[in-house]
Amino acid sequence: MIIIITKHDKEVIGMKKLVAFGIVVLLAVFSFAAPCKKAGAVASEAQKKVFKVDEDSHILAEKIQRPEDVSWDARNKRLIVGAENGQIVAVDMLGKATVLGTVTESPKGLAVDADGMIYICDDINHQVLRFDPSTGKSTIYAQVADFLRAAGDNPRIDAPYTCEFGPDGSLYVTCKGPRMEIRRVRPGGGEAEEWFVFSGKANPNGMCVRTDGSALVVTETTKGEILEIPIGKDGRPGKPVSKGVIPESDCHGVLLDTEGGYWVTIYRPDSIAHITPAGEVEFALIDRYAWTMDGTLGVTWAGDNLDSLVWANRGGSSIGILKPGVRGIPRHQPKLGSK
């Protein structure tokens, strides 16, 4: 059989070949692009978390006099803030503020238990208060026996500054007396026992405790260092391990996220640093003009999904908020019952 191929047939066959070749190329591109897109997504998640002050963060509540700490009340789904005038203020996630009561002048660190009771560092009277928001009244939860014995000789022996619960109900308290230290209060309150004493000119500030209670994380402002102090099965502290250094910073609050990272508020320069699990330090938010950060101190995860960072602005008499794109590990809020 003789097949005669005309010029038109050649053009048709050529076009079919071209189309077939194009399809093959497209399939190859798509088969290559799919894994590339997936890899790109992973890379995007691993990229540095950097945010813009004027776009990503904002002031949640104002006119809270020079607050130093903020804590999330999981039971009542609200933020708890301590004002310099002694007011304990509740703030919802829409920014509505309600005064719950008044305690000592200039309350410092805050913690909340499972029943919504609020624990307040009173550095003036060297004690930790337990505040009942349903009555607006407070009682003494913990004191330092050393201070009670030596108050006449050294009235600044304790000065509790920040506090944080462990999973067993122990309350850890940083103290800024003559000795920079962390004390521990047993569940139920009472004497604040010596737990860990810093050497040299250390200045401990914010804390958080790992979910399993295996370590306490604390910021050390003098060196701008984030330290993890192991907590042994017997409750005793181990040797501190450095998890990152933020040079020339006045670091304060610290939190953990579900990806293994650390989030640190910095008083000056006004900023938030993110430390990756690998120890890389990056500035996630820098506020050069004090728009949403101004003398930033304590910080907490907040919201139903714990996906918001909320911080206390001592300089700005406000609290600021940012959604960093990760979820936080909740601070311990143990069930302690009434005392």
ABEGO torsion letter per residue (X at the ends): XBBBBBAAAAAAAAAAAAAAAAAAAAAAAAAAAAAAAAAAAAAAAABBBBBBAAAABBBABBGBBGBABBBBBAAAGBBBBBBAAGBBBBBBAAGBBBBAEBBBBGBBBBBBBAAGBBBBBBAAAGBBBBBBAAAGBBBBABBBAAAAAAAAABAAAAGBABBBBBAAGBBBBBBABABBBBBBBBBGEEBBBBABBBBEABBBBBBBBBAAGABBBBBBAAAGBBBBBBBBAAGBBBBBBBAEBBBGBBBBBBBBBAAGBBBBBBAOBBBBBBBBAAGBBBBABBBAAGAABBGBBBBBBBEAAGABBBBBBAAAGBBBBBBAGBBBBBBBBBBAEBX
